[in-house]
Amino acid sequence: MTTKKLYYENLYAQEFDAAIVNLKNNPDGTCEIILNQTLFYPGGGGQPCDLGFIDGVEVINVCEDAEENIIHVLKNSLPENLNHVHGVINWERRFEHMQQHLGQHLFSAMLHKLHGLHTARMRIENDNVSLDTDFQIDLNTILEAEAAANEIVWQNLPVEIIFPSMDEIKLHARKMPAAKAVPPIRIVKVGEADYVPCCGTHVNSTGQVGLIKIISFENHKGGSRIYLRCGRAAYRWLNDLWHEVKDVENELVCGDFNITEKILNLKNQIHELKINAENLTQHFLTPLAENLISSAEISGDYKIIAHVMENSSQDDAKALSKILTANNNVIALIAAENSDGAFLMFSTNKDDKKIDVRNIFKQTISQLNGKGGGASFSAQGYCKIDNVEILNNALLNAKTFFEKLVQL
């Protein structure tokens, strides 16, 4: 005896009564129960299972065995002498899955109709539907399919479940059933818009999908992965986005359609301020750089400069290194220390092909329990230090290594 699938007979039913076919209380305190009939959808084809309660005990998973029995996994055990139970599904979760699943059907149908693109797989997870295509597609193609799918939503077409002959399926289906599928094949038909084999649950008219909204897309395994939301999930996302936009508007003191212009203006201002700040930093650091160079001894053909900048930033260290290595035959070992830790930068002139700073830098940053890397002429990283003396000693040790290196 296989479980009677009430979720196919009445998609909008939320409660049911059933007789117990098998009940097993597990050592971990959970319970597995098979009923003669159920409203709990077991999941499949990318759609998650239903959740809810059986006799007040939380259902944490639902699956189907090889004999097509529906196994309900309960969080806690049930009395083993029970004969009948009352089940209640989490209707909000089920309804949103129905919206999301049909919305995905419509979007995939429009991708196929307009561009001949096939959906390889789909998955509903939390508020998102993700679907994969075998070919990479661009934003305009995606938005065109989104617009067409929403037009189908607003036409409020009926959704039919039919079991046609295999000849009819071959003639009309957007994709063929899985090779292991055995007739009768369940087809979800949406007017003239879509005709596809599917075992999932769907709302009974396209209007109940409400809205289909693309969230993002990315390249994935040679094709594209598209993320969309439908129905209530789309509404929640748009509502959250609306609040974000309003917060931005209030901060920028602008209207709904002036945000981009305002941000571009701010970016330009920030760019100018950054240039001014770099010029000022260079102006104030140039005397220090000149003093470091003039006081440095020559080792081989190089002046090796080790210097710790206390209470300074990463940008300060980079600026000083840039000034120093503008000179040929200078190896700059610079550290900037502040309350967050220390930034180290070992560098030479970019055109110097004789010195590779990476090995000695890696040894130094490793001894300081930090991390970093870079190119042959410039390596950088971060570390935490207890005091500046440790940092000074690390740079002096690195300087000694470079002095030996340039003598080779």
JOKA-V308277 format. One record per run of one state. SS is the DSSP state (A for helix, B for strand, O for the rest). FROM is the first residue (numbers start at 1). TO is the last residue. Records with the same first field share a line. If there is no record, write none. Layout:
BEGIN
SS = FROM-TO ; FROM-TO
END
This chain:
BEGIN
O = 1-3 ; 10-14 ; 26-30 ; 36-36 ; 39-43 ; 45-46 ; 48-51 ; 55-56 ; 65-69 ; 75-83 ; 90-90 ; 116-118 ; 126-127 ; 134-138 ; 155-157 ; 163-165 ; 173-186 ; 191-193 ; 198-204 ; 210-211 ; 221-222 ; 231-231 ; 253-258 ; 296-297 ; 300-301 ; 311-313 ; 326-329 ; 339-340 ; 348-357 ; 368-370 ; 376-377 ; 384-387 ; 408-408
B = 4-5 ; 15-25 ; 31-35 ; 37-38 ; 44-44 ; 47-47 ; 52-54 ; 57-64 ; 70-74 ; 84-89 ; 119-125 ; 128-133 ; 158-162 ; 187-190 ; 194-197 ; 205-205 ; 212-220 ; 223-230 ; 298-299 ; 302-310 ; 330-338 ; 341-347 ; 371-375 ; 378-383
A = 6-9 ; 91-115 ; 139-154 ; 166-172 ; 206-209 ; 232-252 ; 259-295 ; 314-325 ; 358-367 ; 388-407
END
